[in-house]
Amino acid sequence: MKIIITERQSRLLFEEKISCKCGHSWKKEKDDKHPNLCHMCGWDSDEQRYNDKELLKFWKEYLKA
């Protein structure tokens, strides 16, 4: 039996894409210290809580670059 899936479905299945409850989604990166932290709202899907401290740290580093 063969199962046919779309390209979008394969990306969701095989690329470890993470979705936040705010609607933002991203691809998991190996070098990211907090790969499950949403950089839009600060929700950490691993810890199931908002992590404002790490969110601010991310944006400070991002704006430096």
For each residue, the residues with C-beta under 8 A, 3 or more apart:
1:
2:
3:
4:
5: 9 10 13
6: 9 10
7: 10 11
8: 11 12
9: 5 6 12 13
10: 5 6 7 13 14
11: 7 8 14 15 17
12: 8 9 15 17
13: 5 9 10
14: 10 11
15: 11 12 27 28
16: 27 28
17: 11 12 25 26 27 28
18: 25 26 27 28 35 36 45
19: 23 24 25
20: 23 24 25 38 40 41 43 45
21: 43
22: 38 40 41 43
23: 19 20
24: 19 20 38 39 40 41
25: 17 18 19 20
26: 17 18 38 39
27: 15 16 17 18
28: 15 16 17 18 32 35 36
29: 32 35
30:
31:
32: 28 29 35
33:
34: 37 44 51 54 58
35: 18 28 29 32
36: 18 28 44 45 46 47
37: 34 42 43 44 51 54 55 58
38: 20 22 24 26 41 42 43 44 45
39: 24 26 55 58 59 62
40: 20 22 24
41: 20 22 24 38 50 55
42: 37 38 50 51 52 54 55
43: 20 21 22 37 38 49 50 51
44: 34 36 37 38 47 48 49 50 51 54
45: 18 20 36 38 48
46: 36
47: 36 44 51
48: 44 45
49: 43 44
50: 41 42 43 44 55
51: 34 37 42 43 44 47 54 55
52: 42 55 56
53: 56 57
54: 34 37 42 44 51 57 58
55: 37 39 41 42 50 51 52 58 59
56: 52 53 59 60
57: 53 54 60 61
58: 34 37 39 54 55 61 62
59: 39 55 56 62 63
60: 56 57 63 64
61: 57 58 64 65
62: 39 58 59 65
63: 59 60
64: 60 61
65: 61 62
